[in-house]
Amino acid sequence: MSDAVVEQLVSRAFSRAAAAGANAAIDEVRERLEAETGAPTFSYELFVPRANVEAFFVEQVLPRLVSFLSCRGLRTARTPGVFVSLFTGDGIAFLHAGEVVEILGQRRGLSVDDCFRRYADGGTGDPKALGAG
């Protein structure tokens, strides 16, 4: 199991909390960000799987998160109103959604702009593998 991607994500967390108080912690972060921005804020919740961690994050989470952000009208690393609540074995790490796109994109060799070109609404998706029809 590769935890390198999880360590990289957690290292960029702007806040952390124990999993036992997850709902209260998420509400507290949401309220704090709403007070800072004056806009409704949403938590995009992710759980670290037990196996195939790297593949899960770069092949499944990245496209889905970019699609979600795009549907909310966000297409850059600046993602006001959306934060990620990442549940790990050690608790919850809170990250700005754009930073998650940036980190996961880098792990795939993609810029943030490339991620949105591929995975946003109307995007190209991942290139077809050689020999795939």
DSSP file (Angstrom, degrees, kcal/mol; ACC not computed):
  #  RESIDUE AA STRUCTURE BP1 BP2  ACC     N-H-->O    O-->H-N    N-H-->O    O-->H-N    TCO  KAPPA ALPHA  PHI   PSI    X-CA   Y-CA   Z-CA
    1    1 A M              0   0    0      0, 0.0     2,-0.7     0, 0.0    50,-0.1   0.000 360.0 360.0 360.0 131.3    0.0    0.0    0.0
    2    2 A S        +     0   0    0      1,-0.1     4,-0.2     2,-0.0     3,-0.2  -0.832 360.0 170.6 -96.3 114.8    1.4    3.4   -1.0
    3    3 A D     >  +     0   0    0     -2,-0.7     4,-2.9     1,-0.1     5,-0.2   0.389  54.5  98.6 -99.8   2.6    0.8    6.1    1.6
    4    4 A A  H  > S+     0   0    0      1,-0.2     4,-2.4     2,-0.2     5,-0.2   0.895  83.8  48.7 -58.3 -41.9    3.0    8.6   -0.1
    5    5 A V  H  > S+     0   0    0      2,-0.2     4,-2.3     1,-0.2    -1,-0.2   0.891 112.2  48.8 -66.4 -38.5    0.0   10.4   -1.7
    6    6 A V  H  > S+     0   0    0     -4,-0.2     4,-3.0     2,-0.2     5,-0.2   0.920 111.1  49.9 -66.6 -43.5   -1.8   10.5    1.6
    7    7 A E  H  X S+     0   0    0     -4,-2.9     4,-2.0     1,-0.2    -2,-0.2   0.909 111.0  50.0 -60.7 -41.6    1.2   11.9    3.4
    8    8 A Q  H  X S+     0   0    0     -4,-2.4     4,-0.6    -5,-0.2    -2,-0.2   0.916 113.5  45.3 -64.0 -43.0    1.6   14.5    0.7
    9    9 A L  H >< S+     0   0    0     -4,-2.3     3,-1.6     1,-0.2     4,-0.2   0.953 112.8  49.4 -64.3 -49.7   -2.1   15.5    1.0
   10   10 A V  H >< S+     0   0    0     -4,-3.0     3,-1.6     1,-0.3    -1,-0.2   0.839 102.3  63.1 -61.0 -33.2   -2.1   15.6    4.8
   11   11 A S  H 3< S+     0   0    0     -4,-2.0    -1,-0.3     1,-0.3    -2,-0.2   0.730 103.9  49.0 -65.0 -19.5    1.1   17.7    4.8
   12   12 A R  T << S+     0   0    0     -3,-1.6    84,-0.3    -4,-0.6    -1,-0.3   0.345  82.1 130.1 -99.9   5.3   -1.0   20.5    3.0
   13   13 A A    <   -     0   0    0     -3,-1.6    82,-0.2    -4,-0.2     3,-0.1  -0.325  46.5-158.7 -62.6 138.1   -3.9   20.4    5.4
   14   14 A F  S    S+     0   0    0     80,-2.6     2,-0.3     1,-0.2    81,-0.1   0.571  79.3   7.9 -91.1 -10.9   -5.0   23.7    6.8
   15   15 A S  E     -A   94   0A   0     79,-1.0    79,-2.9     2,-0.0     2,-0.3  -0.975  65.1-159.7-161.0 157.9   -6.7   22.0    9.8
   16   16 A R  E     +A   93   0A   0     -2,-0.3     2,-0.3    77,-0.2    77,-0.2  -0.959  10.2 176.0-140.3 158.2   -7.0   18.6   11.4
   17   17 A A  E     -A   92   0A   0     75,-2.2    75,-3.1    -2,-0.3     2,-0.2  -0.976  37.0 -90.6-154.6 164.1   -9.4   16.9   13.8
   18   18 A A    >   -     0   0    0     -2,-0.3     3,-0.9    73,-0.2     7,-0.2  -0.553  32.2-129.1 -76.3 146.0  -10.1   13.5   15.4
   19   19 A A  G >  S+     0   0    0      1,-0.2     3,-1.8    -2,-0.2     4,-0.2   0.789 101.3  73.3 -66.6 -27.4  -12.5   11.2   13.5
   20   20 A A  G 3  S+     0   0    0      1,-0.3    -1,-0.2     2,-0.1     3,-0.2   0.824 104.6  37.3 -59.2 -32.0  -14.6   10.7   16.6
   21   21 A G  G <> S+     0   0    0     -3,-0.9     4,-2.7     1,-0.2    -1,-0.3  -0.160  79.1 138.2-109.1  38.5  -16.0   14.2   16.2
   22   22 A A  H <>  +     0   0    0     -3,-1.8     4,-2.8     1,-0.2     5,-0.3   0.892  68.2  47.5 -54.7 -51.1  -16.2   14.3   12.5
   23   23 A N  H  > S+     0   0    0      1,-0.2     4,-2.3     2,-0.2    -1,-0.2   0.919 115.4  45.0 -61.1 -44.2  -19.6   16.0   12.0
   24   24 A A  H  > S+     0   0    0      2,-0.2     4,-2.4     1,-0.2    -1,-0.2   0.900 113.8  50.2 -65.7 -40.3  -18.8   18.7   14.5
   25   25 A A  H  X S+     0   0    0     -4,-2.7     4,-2.4     2,-0.2    -2,-0.2   0.914 111.3  47.7 -65.7 -42.9  -15.3   19.3   13.0
   26   26 A I  H  X S+     0   0    0     -4,-2.8     4,-2.8    -5,-0.2    -2,-0.2   0.923 112.7  49.5 -63.3 -44.2  -16.6   19.5    9.4
   27   27 A D  H  X S+     0   0    0     -4,-2.3     4,-2.8    -5,-0.3    -2,-0.2   0.900 110.1  51.4 -61.0 -40.6  -19.3   21.9   10.6
   28   28 A E  H  X S+     0   0    0     -4,-2.4     4,-2.3     2,-0.2    -2,-0.2   0.923 112.3  45.0 -63.8 -44.7  -16.8   24.0   12.4
   29   29 A V  H  X S+     0   0    0     -4,-2.4     4,-2.6     2,-0.2     5,-0.2   0.922 113.5  51.0 -64.7 -43.4  -14.5   24.2    9.3
   30   30 A R  H  X S+     0   0    0     -4,-2.8     4,-2.6     1,-0.2    -2,-0.2   0.940 111.7  46.8 -59.0 -48.2  -17.5   25.0    7.1
   31   31 A E  H  X S+     0   0    0     -4,-2.8     4,-2.2     1,-0.2    -1,-0.2   0.896 112.2  50.4 -62.5 -40.7  -18.7   27.8    9.4
   32   32 A R  H  X S+     0   0    0     -4,-2.3     4,-1.8     2,-0.2    -1,-0.2   0.926 113.3  44.7 -64.1 -44.7  -15.2   29.3    9.6
   33   33 A L  H  X S+     0   0    0     -4,-2.6     4,-2.4     2,-0.2     6,-0.3   0.876 112.1  52.3 -68.8 -36.7  -14.7   29.3    5.8
   34   34 A E  H  X S+     0   0    0     -4,-2.6     4,-3.1    -5,-0.2     5,-0.2   0.891 109.1  50.5 -64.2 -38.5  -18.2   30.7    5.2
   35   35 A A  H  < S+     0   0    0     -4,-2.2    -2,-0.2    -5,-0.2    -1,-0.2   0.880 113.0  46.6 -66.0 -37.0  -17.4   33.5    7.7
   36   36 A E  H  < S+     0   0    0     -4,-1.8    -2,-0.2    -5,-0.2    -1,-0.2   0.883 126.7  26.4 -70.5 -39.2  -14.2   34.2    5.8
   37   37 A T  H  < S-     0   0    0     -4,-2.4    -2,-0.2     2,-0.2    -3,-0.2   0.719  90.3-134.7-100.1 -23.9  -15.7   34.2    2.3
   38   38 A G  S  < S+     0   0    0     -4,-3.1    -3,-0.1    -5,-0.3    -4,-0.1   0.615  72.7 103.7  76.4  11.6  -19.3   35.1    2.9
   39   39 A A  S    S-     0   0    0     -6,-0.3    -1,-0.3    -5,-0.2    -2,-0.2  -0.892  83.8 -88.3-124.7 154.3  -20.4   32.3    0.6
   40   40 A P        -     0   0    0      0, 0.0     2,-0.4     0, 0.0    -9,-0.0  -0.321  45.8-153.7 -57.9 142.5  -21.9   28.8    1.2
   41   41 A T        -     0   0    0     41,-0.0     2,-0.4   -11,-0.0    41,-0.2  -0.955   6.3-157.5-127.2 142.5  -19.2   26.3    1.7
   42   42 A F  E     -b   82   0A   0     39,-3.1    41,-2.5    -2,-0.4     2,-0.5  -0.912  12.1-136.0-123.3 145.5  -19.3   22.5    1.0
   43   43 A S  E     -b   83   0A   0     -2,-0.4     2,-0.7    39,-0.2    41,-0.2  -0.877   9.6-158.5 -98.5 127.1  -17.2   19.6    2.3
   44   44 A Y  E     -b   84   0A   0     39,-3.0    41,-2.0    -2,-0.5     2,-0.4  -0.933  22.6-148.4-102.5 110.6  -16.1   17.0   -0.3
   45   45 A E  E     +b   85   0A   0     -2,-0.7     2,-0.4    39,-0.2    41,-0.2  -0.681  19.5 179.3 -95.9 132.5  -15.5   13.9    1.8
   46   46 A L  E     -b   86   0A   0     39,-2.6    41,-3.4    -2,-0.4     2,-0.4  -0.959  12.4-156.6-128.3 145.4  -12.8   11.3    0.9
   47   47 A F  E     -b   87   0A   0     -2,-0.4    41,-0.2    39,-0.2    39,-0.1  -0.974  23.6-121.5-121.4 135.8  -11.8    8.2    2.7
   48   48 A V        -     0   0    0     39,-2.1     5,-0.1    -2,-0.4     2,-0.0  -0.635  32.0-135.3 -75.8 124.3   -8.4    6.5    2.3
   49   49 A P        -     0   0    0      0, 0.0     4,-0.1     0, 0.0    -1,-0.1  -0.265  11.7-122.3 -74.8 168.3   -8.9    3.0    1.0
   50   50 A R  S    S+     0   0    0      2,-0.1     2,-0.3     1,-0.1     3,-0.1   0.726  91.1  27.1 -83.1 -22.4   -7.0    0.0    2.5
   51   51 A A  S    S+     0   0    0      1,-0.2     5,-0.1   -50,-0.1    -1,-0.1  -0.926 114.5  22.0-138.0 160.8   -5.4   -1.0   -0.8
   52   52 A N     >  +     0   0    0     -2,-0.3     4,-2.5     3,-0.1     5,-0.2   0.881  67.7 165.2  51.6  46.1   -4.4    0.5   -4.2
   53   53 A V  H  >  +     0   0    0      2,-0.2     4,-2.3     1,-0.2     5,-0.2   0.933  68.7  45.7 -61.3 -52.1   -4.2    4.0   -2.5
   54   54 A E  H  > S+     0   0    0      1,-0.2     4,-2.6     2,-0.2     5,-0.3   0.941 115.1  47.2 -59.0 -49.5   -2.2    5.8   -5.2
   55   55 A A  H  >>S+     0   0    0      1,-0.2     4,-2.6     2,-0.2     5,-0.6   0.904 110.3  53.8 -60.5 -41.8   -4.4    4.4   -8.0
   56   56 A F  I  X>S+     0   0    0     -4,-2.5     5,-2.4     3,-0.2     4,-1.6   0.940 113.3  41.7 -57.7 -48.4   -7.6    5.2   -6.1
   57   57 A F  I  <>S+     0   0    0     -4,-2.3     5,-2.2     3,-0.2    -2,-0.2   0.919 123.1  35.2 -70.0 -43.8   -6.6    8.9   -5.7
   58   58 A V  I  <5S+     0   0    0     -4,-2.6    -2,-0.2    -5,-0.2    -1,-0.2   0.790 126.9  35.7 -85.1 -25.7   -5.1    9.6   -9.2
   59   59 A E  I  <5S+     0   0    0     -4,-2.6    -3,-0.2    -5,-0.3    -2,-0.2   0.758 134.5  15.5 -97.9 -27.6   -7.5    7.4  -11.2
   60   60 A Q  I  X<S+     0   0    0     -4,-1.6     4,-1.7    -5,-0.6    -3,-0.2   0.800 125.8  43.9-112.0 -51.7  -10.8    7.8   -9.4
   61   61 A V  I  ><S+     0   0    0     -5,-2.4     4,-3.2     1,-0.2     5,-0.3   0.947 110.4  54.3 -64.8 -49.3  -10.7   10.7   -7.0
   62   62 A L  H  ><S+     0   0    0     -5,-2.2     4,-2.4     1,-0.2     5,-0.2   0.932 111.5  42.2 -55.4 -54.3   -9.0   13.2   -9.3
   63   63 A P  H  > S+     0   0    0      0, 0.0     4,-2.2     0, 0.0    -1,-0.2   0.912 117.8  47.3 -60.8 -40.1  -11.5   12.9  -12.2
   64   64 A R  H  X S+     0   0    0     -4,-1.7     4,-2.4     2,-0.2    -2,-0.2   0.909 112.6  47.8 -68.3 -41.6  -14.5   12.9   -9.9
   65   65 A L  H  X S+     0   0    0     -4,-3.2     4,-2.7     2,-0.2     5,-0.2   0.925 112.7  48.8 -65.2 -44.1  -13.3   15.9   -7.9
   66   66 A V  H  X S+     0   0    0     -4,-2.4     4,-2.7    -5,-0.3    55,-0.2   0.918 111.8  49.6 -62.0 -43.1  -12.5   17.9  -11.0
   67   67 A S  H  X S+     0   0    0     -4,-2.2     4,-2.3    -5,-0.2    54,-0.2   0.920 111.4  49.3 -61.4 -44.0  -15.9   17.1  -12.4
   68   68 A F  H  X S+     0   0    0     -4,-2.4     4,-0.9     2,-0.2    -2,-0.2   0.929 112.9  46.7 -60.4 -46.8  -17.6   18.1   -9.2
   69   69 A L  H ><>S+     0   0    0     -4,-2.7     5,-2.6     1,-0.2     3,-0.7   0.909 110.7  52.8 -63.4 -41.8  -15.7   21.4   -9.1
   70   70 A S  H ><5S+     0   0    0     -4,-2.7     3,-2.0     1,-0.3    -1,-0.2   0.902 104.7  54.9 -60.9 -42.0  -16.5   22.1  -12.7
   71   71 A C  H 3<5S+     0   0    0     -4,-2.3    -1,-0.3     1,-0.3    -2,-0.2   0.750 106.0  53.7 -63.4 -22.9  -20.2   21.6  -12.1
   72   72 A R  T <<5S-     0   0    0     -4,-0.9    -1,-0.3    -3,-0.7    -2,-0.2   0.354 125.9-104.2 -91.6   4.8  -19.9   24.2   -9.4
   73   73 A G  T < 5S+     0   0    0     -3,-2.0     2,-0.5     1,-0.3    -3,-0.2   0.626  80.4 130.8  85.3  14.4  -18.4   26.6  -11.9
   74   74 A L      < +     0   0    0     -5,-2.6    -1,-0.3    -6,-0.2    -2,-0.2  -0.885  18.2 158.5-105.3 127.5  -14.8   26.2  -10.6
   75   75 A R        +     0   0    0     -2,-0.5     2,-0.2     3,-0.2    41,-0.1   0.062  54.3  59.8-137.6  26.9  -12.0   25.5  -13.2
   76   76 A T  S    S-     0   0    0      2,-0.4    -2,-0.0    -7,-0.1    -7,-0.0  -0.817  95.4 -90.7-139.7-179.1   -8.8   26.6  -11.5
   77   77 A A  S    S+     0   0    0     -2,-0.2     2,-0.7    24,-0.1    21,-0.2   0.626 105.6  87.7 -72.2 -11.9   -6.8   25.8   -8.4
   78   78 A R        +     0   0    0     20,-0.1    -2,-0.4    19,-0.1    -3,-0.2  -0.809  55.1 169.8 -88.9 115.1   -8.7   28.5   -6.6
   79   79 A T    >   -     0   0    0     -2,-0.7     3,-1.7     3,-0.1    18,-0.3  -0.523   9.0-175.0-129.6  64.6  -11.8   26.8   -5.3
   80   80 A P  T 3  S+     0   0    0      0, 0.0     3,-0.1     0, 0.0    -2,-0.0  -0.353  73.2  26.5 -62.1 139.1  -13.7   29.0   -2.9
   81   81 A G  T 3  S+     0   0    0    -42,-0.1   -39,-3.1     1,-0.1     2,-0.4   0.392 106.9  84.0  92.4  -4.1  -16.7   27.3   -1.3
   82   82 A V  E <   +b   42   0A   0     -3,-1.7    15,-1.4   -41,-0.2     2,-0.3  -0.986  46.6 168.1-136.0 127.2  -15.3   23.8   -1.5
   83   83 A F  E     -bC  43  96A   0    -41,-2.5   -39,-3.0    -2,-0.4     2,-0.5  -0.935  30.5-121.9-129.2 158.2  -12.9   22.0    0.9
   84   84 A V  E     -bC  44  95A   0     11,-3.3    11,-2.3    -2,-0.3     2,-0.7  -0.861  10.8-157.4-102.8 130.6  -11.9   18.4    1.2
   85   85 A S  E     -bC  45  94A   0    -41,-2.0   -39,-2.6    -2,-0.5     2,-0.7  -0.920  17.1-164.2-103.3 105.2  -12.4   16.4    4.4
   86   86 A L  E     -bC  46  93A   0      7,-3.2     7,-2.5    -2,-0.7     2,-0.6  -0.826   5.6-153.3-100.0 111.6   -9.9   13.6    4.1
   87   87 A F  E     +bC  47  92A   0    -41,-3.4   -39,-2.1    -2,-0.7     5,-0.2  -0.745  24.4 168.1 -86.2 118.7  -10.6   10.7    6.5
   88   88 A T  E >   - C   0  91A   0      3,-3.4     3,-1.0    -2,-0.6   -69,-0.1  -0.632  53.8 -93.8-117.8 178.5   -7.3    8.9    7.3
   89   89 A G  T 3  S+     0   0    0      1,-0.2     3,-0.1    -2,-0.2   -70,-0.1   0.692 126.4  50.3 -65.5 -17.4   -6.4    6.3    9.9
   90   90 A D  T 3  S-     0   0    0      1,-0.3     2,-0.3   -72,-0.1    -1,-0.2   0.446 123.7 -85.5-101.2  -2.5   -5.2    9.2   12.1
   91   91 A G  E <   - C   0  88A   0     -3,-1.0    -3,-3.4   -73,-0.2     2,-0.4  -0.987  67.0 -32.8 136.8-147.8   -8.3   11.4   11.9
   92   92 A I  E     -AC  17  87A   0    -75,-3.1   -75,-2.2    -2,-0.3     2,-0.4  -0.947  42.1-163.3-119.1 134.3   -9.5   14.0    9.4
   93   93 A A  E     -AC  16  86A   0     -7,-2.5    -7,-3.2    -2,-0.4     2,-0.5  -0.962  12.1-148.2-113.3 134.1   -7.4   16.4    7.4
   94   94 A F  E     +AC  15  85A   0    -79,-2.9   -80,-2.6    -2,-0.4   -79,-1.0  -0.893  23.0 171.8-106.3 128.3   -9.0   19.5    5.8
   95   95 A L  E     - C   0  84A   0    -11,-2.3   -11,-3.3    -2,-0.5     2,-0.3  -0.935  40.5-103.0-132.6 153.2   -7.6   20.8    2.5
   96   96 A H  E >>  - C   0  83A   0     -2,-0.3     4,-1.4   -84,-0.3     3,-0.9  -0.633  35.9-128.7 -71.5 134.2   -8.6   23.3    0.0
   97   97 A A  H 3> S+     0   0    0    -15,-1.4     4,-2.1   -18,-0.3     5,-0.2   0.849 105.9  57.7 -57.7 -38.2  -10.1   21.4   -2.9
   98   98 A G  H 3> S+     0   0    0    -16,-0.3     4,-2.3     1,-0.2    -1,-0.3   0.849 102.9  53.9 -62.8 -33.8   -7.8   23.1   -5.5
   99   99 A E  H <> S+     0   0    0     -3,-0.9     4,-2.7     2,-0.2    -1,-0.2   0.865 106.1  52.7 -67.6 -35.4   -4.7   22.0   -3.6
  100  100 A V  H  X S+     0   0    0     -4,-1.4     4,-2.8     2,-0.2     5,-0.3   0.929 110.0  48.0 -65.2 -44.1   -6.0   18.4   -3.8
  101  101 A V  H  X S+     0   0    0     -4,-2.1     4,-2.7     1,-0.2     5,-0.2   0.927 112.5  50.0 -59.7 -44.2   -6.4   18.8   -7.6
  102  102 A E  H  X S+     0   0    0     -4,-2.3     4,-2.3     2,-0.2    -2,-0.2   0.936 113.9  43.8 -60.6 -48.3   -2.9   20.3   -7.8
  103  103 A I  H  X S+     0   0    0     -4,-2.7     4,-1.7     2,-0.2    -2,-0.2   0.940 117.7  43.3 -64.3 -49.5   -1.3   17.5   -5.8
  104  104 A L  H  X S+     0   0    0     -4,-2.8     4,-0.8     1,-0.2    -1,-0.2   0.880 113.2  52.8 -67.9 -36.7   -3.1   14.6   -7.6
  105  105 A G  H ><>S+     0   0    0     -4,-2.7     5,-3.4    -5,-0.3     3,-1.1   0.930 107.4  51.8 -61.5 -45.0   -2.6   16.2  -11.0
  106  106 A Q  H ><5S+     0   0    0     -4,-2.3     3,-1.2     1,-0.3    -1,-0.2   0.875 104.0  57.3 -59.0 -37.5    1.1   16.5  -10.3
  107  107 A R  H 3<5S+     0   0    0     -4,-1.7    -1,-0.3     1,-0.3    -2,-0.2   0.724 111.5  43.2 -68.1 -19.9    1.2   12.8   -9.4
  108  108 A R  T <<5S-     0   0    0     -3,-1.1    -1,-0.3    -4,-0.8    -2,-0.2   0.378 121.0-108.5-100.5   1.0   -0.2   12.1  -12.9
  109  109 A G  T < 5S+     0   0    0     -3,-1.2     2,-0.4    -4,-0.4    -3,-0.2   0.780  78.3 129.0  77.7  26.7    2.1   14.5  -14.6
  110  110 A L      < -     0   0    0     -5,-3.4    -1,-0.3    -6,-0.1    -2,-0.2  -0.900  54.1-133.8-118.5 143.5   -0.8   17.0  -15.2
  111  111 A S     >  -     0   0    0     -2,-0.4     4,-2.2    -3,-0.1     5,-0.1  -0.396  36.6-104.1 -78.7 168.8   -1.1   20.7  -14.5
  112  112 A V  H  > S+     0   0    0      1,-0.2     4,-2.1     2,-0.2     5,-0.2   0.918 125.1  52.1 -60.0 -43.2   -4.3   22.0  -13.0
  113  113 A D  H  > S+     0   0    0      1,-0.2     4,-2.3     2,-0.2    -1,-0.2   0.908 108.1  51.1 -59.6 -42.2   -5.4   23.3  -16.4
  114  114 A D  H  > S+     0   0    0      1,-0.2     4,-2.2     2,-0.2    -1,-0.2   0.900 107.1  54.4 -61.4 -40.5   -4.7   19.9  -17.9
  115  115 A C  H  X S+     0   0    0     -4,-2.2     4,-3.1     1,-0.2     5,-0.4   0.928 110.4  45.2 -59.3 -45.5   -6.9   18.2  -15.2
  116  116 A F  H  X S+     0   0    0     -4,-2.1     4,-1.6     1,-0.2    -1,-0.2   0.861 110.7  53.9 -69.4 -34.2   -9.8   20.5  -16.0
  117  117 A R  H  < S+     0   0    0     -4,-2.3     7,-1.9    -5,-0.2     8,-0.2   0.883 118.9  35.8 -64.3 -36.4   -9.3   20.0  -19.8
  118  118 A R  H  < S+     0   0    0     -4,-2.2     7,-2.6     5,-0.3    -2,-0.2   0.919 131.1  23.0 -81.0 -45.7   -9.5   16.2  -19.2
  119  119 A Y  H  < S+     0   0    0     -4,-3.1    -3,-0.2    -5,-0.2    -2,-0.1   0.555  93.5  98.2-110.5  -9.6  -12.0   15.7  -16.5
  120  120 A A  S >< S-     0   0    0     -4,-1.6     3,-2.9    -5,-0.4   -53,-0.2  -0.258  95.5 -62.6 -72.9 168.3  -14.3   18.8  -16.4
  121  121 A D  T 3  S+     0   0    0      1,-0.3    -1,-0.2   -54,-0.2    -2,-0.1  -0.287 131.4  13.5 -51.5 125.4  -17.7   18.7  -18.0
  122  122 A G  T 3  S+     0   0    0      1,-0.2    -1,-0.3    -3,-0.1    -2,-0.1   0.561  98.6 149.3  81.3   8.9  -17.1   18.2  -21.7
  123  123 A G    <   -     0   0    0     -3,-2.9    -5,-0.3     1,-0.1    -1,-0.2  -0.112  58.0-116.5 -72.3 172.1  -13.5   17.2  -21.1
  124  124 A T        -     0   0    0     -7,-1.9    -6,-0.2     1,-0.2    -5,-0.1   0.655  43.5-146.9 -83.7 -17.4  -11.4   14.8  -23.2
  125  125 A G        -     0   0    0     -7,-2.6    -1,-0.2    -8,-0.2    -6,-0.1  -0.236  46.4 -32.5  74.3-172.7  -10.9   12.2  -20.4
  126  126 A D  S    S-     0   0    0      1,-0.1     3,-0.1    -8,-0.1     0, 0.0  -0.513  76.3 -96.9 -77.5 148.3   -7.7   10.1  -20.2
  127  127 A P        -     0   0    0      0, 0.0     2,-0.1     0, 0.0    -1,-0.1  -0.314  46.3-100.5 -60.9 148.0   -6.0    9.2  -23.4
  128  128 A K        -     0   0    0      1,-0.1     2,-0.1    -3,-0.1     3,-0.1  -0.438  39.2-110.2 -67.6 142.3   -6.8    5.8  -24.7
  129  129 A A    >   -     0   0    0      1,-0.1     3,-2.4    -2,-0.1    -1,-0.1  -0.427  45.1 -87.3 -69.4 148.8   -4.2    3.1  -24.0
  130  130 A L  T 3  S+     0   0    0      1,-0.3    -1,-0.1    -2,-0.1     3,-0.1  -0.336 117.2  19.6 -56.9 135.4   -2.3    1.9  -27.1
  131  131 A G  T 3  S+     0   0    0      1,-0.3     2,-0.3    -3,-0.1    -1,-0.3   0.327  92.8 127.2  85.8  -8.2   -4.2   -1.0  -28.7
  132  132 A A    <         0   0    0     -3,-2.4    -1,-0.3     1,-0.1    -4,-0.1  -0.651 360.0 360.0 -82.9 138.5   -7.5    0.0  -27.0
  133  133 A G              0   0    0     -2,-0.3    -1,-0.1    -3,-0.1    -3,-0.0   0.431 360.0 360.0-103.2 360.0  -10.3    0.4  -29.5
